[in-house]
Each structure stands twice: as structure tokens, then as C-alpha cells.
Amino acid sequence: MPFQGPATVEALKQSVVFGNIAGLKALAEVSITNQGENKGSLSGVFAYKAPDKMRVSLFGPFGLTMSDIVISNGLFQLSVPSKKALYEWKLPEMAFSGLLISRLRYEMETDGDLYALVAYMPDGLNSEVVARYFFDRTYLLNRAIFLYKNGTEVMGAEFSDFNGRVPGRMRLTLSNGIALDIALQEPEFAAGIPDEYFSSIEHAGKELKTFQEIFKDLAPLR
């Protein structure tokens, strides 16, 4: 149903990511690009648990895990078991649902046809932006999230093709030019996903690499 208003900072906070959805599972088709160049695509399973845990498991022939992508505990990880490689990227202090960080200061703005919730560092004299969340005015659907560090955008998430509050497509972008386009299929609500499912991937037995090195190993995943 359309949002009845009024739109406030607190109302926008309640609508971040998937609103009041506690958990979500879906089949997923993931395409990976670097600087706009297609680097491969895989099918798999997407899982989300409020407020800020996400996992995408990608499979190859015979159901073998080709890759795992985990966002949890302030860390973005991509594992390629066949290469015994683990790529890590430390997220900025504020992850998707950094609204839990009460010390930040929040203000509401309008940006064209969207509402914007802007998070600032807590010092009243410091105007440094930590994050921007964008929402449509009709349903307060969270259309995009952009995270910043030292005034520079370091990560973005854009949501589209909504069915209710669940987006059919997501696009994650990193400051190094890597983008993940995720198409969700057959989504179902799953509030009881255990936290262990989103545990950080262990380093043992893997070669730890940076995200800048990832495309050396991507060709076999196409």
C-alpha cells in the first residue's frame, strides 16, 4: 500500500534495505563486471538477514560450489574454492544498516522524486557524509544506498523491479570498479536463518587476496 505519511527521519530508518522483512531467500543469477566489462555469470542462492547480513552461494555443474560471497561483520568476502582463494574488502564503518550506530547524526532531504536520508559524523561541526539512503515517495521503498569514507563513495547498492518490498534486481558496486548484478527469482520470506549461515569465511587453507586481484581467477567461472 502507498505510504500514508508523514515522511520523517524515523520513517525512513524503518524502510532501509527491505523494510520490516527479517529474512529472505531466493534463487539468484549473478553477473560480474569490471569497469563495465562483463567478466562472467553464475547461478546460485541468495540469502539476507536483517539488518546487515547477506550471502550469495554460486554453483557449477553437479551442484559444486564455485564461489561464495558473504557480507557480514563489516567485511565483504568472495571465496573461490577451486583456486583456494579468498578475496576480502573491509567495508567502511557504516554497513547497509549502520543506522544501528546511534552516535551518527541523520537528516532528511528531498532529491528530485526521492527522499534522501543522510548520515553524518556526530560532531556538529563536521559535515562529513557517511551514507546516503534514497527512497521513492509513494511507497518509501529503499531504492539505493551509497556509503562514503573521507568524502569518497566506496560502496553502493541499488534496488529495482520490486514485488512488494522485495526487489527483483540488485546491483552492488565497489570503488575499485567491480559490480555485481543480482537477479532474484522465487523469493520467500525466511525469518529463521541462523547467524552461523553468514559467518565470515575462514582464512585457513586459502590464499588471501585483495579485490584488485580477483579477475586473474575469474575466467574459469564463466
Secondary structure, DSSP 4 states (H G I P E B T S, - for coil): ----S---HHHHHTTSTTTT--EEEEEEEEEEEETTEEEEEEEEEEEEETTTEEEEEEE-GGG-EEEEEEEETTEEEEEEGGGTEEEEEEPPSS-TTGGG-TTSEEEEEEETTEEEEEEE-S-TT---EEEEEEEETTT--EEEEEEEETTEEEEEEEEEEEETTEEEEEEEEETTSEEEEEEEEEEEE-TT--GGGGPPPP-TTSEEEEGGGGGGS-GGG-
